[in-house]
Amino acid sequence: MNQAKAPKKKIVIVGGGAAGIELATRLGKKLGKKQLARITLVDAQNTHFWKPLLHEVAAGSLNAFEDELSYLAQAKWNHFHFVPGQMASLNRAEKSIGLNPVFDDNGREIVPKRTLPYDQLVIAVGSTANHFNTPGATEHCLFLDNRQQAERIHATLINHYLHAQASGNPDARLRIAIIGAGATGVELAAELHYAAIELARYGLDAIRPEHLEVTLIEGGDRILPALPERISTSVRHQLNKIGIRVKTGQLVSEIRTDGLVVRSGEFFESDLRIWAAGIKAPEFLAGIDGLASNCINQLLVRPTLQTTIDEHIYALGDCANCTVTNRNGESFTIPPRAQAAHQQASLLAKSLITQASGNEPLTFNYQDYGSLISLSRFSAVGNLMGAITGDLMIEGTLAKLFYVSLYRMHQMALFGKLRTGTLILKDLISQTTRPQLKLH
Ligand SMILES: Cc1cc2nc3c(=O)[nH]c(=O)nc-3n(C[C@H](O)[C@H](O)[C@H](O)COP(=O)(O)OP(=O)(O)OC[C@H]3O[C@@H](n4cnc5c(N)ncnc54)[C@H](O)[C@@H]3O)c2cc1C
């Protein structure tokens, strides 16, 4: 007798960033390929770009076209499905999500509003900078949350240089204020300083490198507040050396067209302002269909990464608030980092695979391997944490190598060892055949 085949379980992953695309790739290879489940990845964009590279795109040291990955291609190679669209709603009773329509650049609707059913839903929609409703921030600041924004910063930078070149003013200056001296702000500041040197080398020398004035404005009493103090001291020293001004203990209270005001009333004049402070998960997640969320819209999850309210819905990466207990019995919240997104994606892939065979969900344990800060071509500083190294501070080339390895690990999860090796080779070769900076 012909037995009717059970319908395949539908696993829908929303957000193909650092966490989501690794998860979709792993599940596609293990479950999708063997037709044990239908894996669908939804993303508001058509291509994946690894977010920790955005400051390099903003400064022009990296051309985003060279490192973007088509979701459709990755889906085809790894046995999952890609659906373009922005999640806007959730219906837990019907087990479906609602997607906004997709429009082209002229506002013409290409894909209508849709719903997508799921059996297990994974939310991995990341985060954006948090401007804490500071007056003037959205109007007068640039942001660095996605590729388009990074490219906008780069285009604005180049336009300032072209304008200065055409004006013939031998004393032209460009003042950039970066709000937030966390990893993003610090790395961006160093990268912009490198861009100033390179732009002059390529003939855009009306603004001399020392006339690109980058100021980091930080509300806390030291830069890199999430990292150990000795790292922030060392990085501050290096920033001073390359001429980047650092203002700590300065909470920004208002942004204007020509600068920003801090709580003490002091005014910092600037031509460009880039907001790089804080994070928050997308607004639409706040309390979505009864799920529990915190004050920055992150979904509360258990150590299994299942949301506290609904066991069929998981959240990971920057949009999840996950508290776990370490070996010493201390509980801590997983930081919003690529390293955490990568580890959570690996765990959740294993967990969903084992659940497909009827087992219980696995529990996430975070291993902090340390933090690394890249100061563009000048240096890198950070600490490594491990059973053998303990808490070891590193600087210079070794730190740079470990910094780069985080991206290579992401590529390895997406493409495997062989293709990652080929990509490294391609990057080395292309460094010799193109300008050191994107000049358009
Ligand atoms: C400039 C910069 C530098 C950084 N450097 C480092 C670093 O050196 N080391 C480090 O550990 N971390 C770094 N980070 C943090 C790191 O990038 C994040 O922690 C990590 O990307 C989080 O991964 P994620 O998958 O949660 O989210 P993301 O990588 O942000 O991906 C979210 C995805 O969801 C999609 N999406 C969003 N909303 C929707 C929606 N409604 N519907 C459908 N899709 C949606 C987005 O298009 C995106 O593809 C940096 C961040 C920035 C901005």
The ligand as an ORCA input file, in Angstrom:
! r2SCAN-3c Opt
* xyz 0 1
  C      30.649     48.847     11.623
  C      30.495     47.620     12.512
  C      31.633     46.918     12.896
  C      31.518     45.786     13.710
  N      32.657     45.105     14.041
  C      32.571     43.986     14.779
  C      33.740     43.236     15.109
  O      34.853     43.619     14.758
  N      33.604     42.105     15.850
  C      32.376     41.661     16.250
  O      32.292     40.623     16.921
  N      31.244     42.335     15.965
  C      31.306     43.484     15.228
  N      30.168     44.176     14.913
  C      28.860     43.641     15.386
  C      28.377     42.544     14.430
  O      28.352     43.040     13.116
  C      27.000     42.058     14.844
  O      27.051     41.629     16.191
  C      26.519     40.897     13.968
  O      26.482     41.282     12.602
  C      25.144     40.437     14.407
  O      24.689     39.453     13.550
  P      23.140     39.248     13.305
  O      23.004     38.090     12.378
  O      22.415     39.234     14.583
  O      22.649     40.574     12.559
  P      23.126     41.215     11.196
  O      24.443     40.715     10.784
  O      22.938     42.679     11.377
  O      22.044     40.693     10.140
  C      20.690     41.025     10.220
  C      20.037     40.680      8.892
  O      18.620     40.814      9.031
  C      18.068     41.474      7.909
  N      16.845     42.119      8.360
  C      16.707     43.140      9.247
  N      15.408     43.403      9.459
  C      14.705     42.525      8.706
  C      13.314     42.291      8.513
  N      12.368     43.000      9.152
  N      12.932     41.319      7.656
  C      13.881     40.589      6.991
  N      15.199     40.769      7.144
  C      15.612     41.722      7.999
  C      19.187     42.427      7.475
  O      19.040     42.784      6.117
  C      20.441     41.598      7.758
  O      20.796     40.823      6.631
  C      30.244     45.334     14.127
  C      29.098     46.048     13.747
  C      29.218     47.180     12.948
  C      27.970     47.943     12.546
*
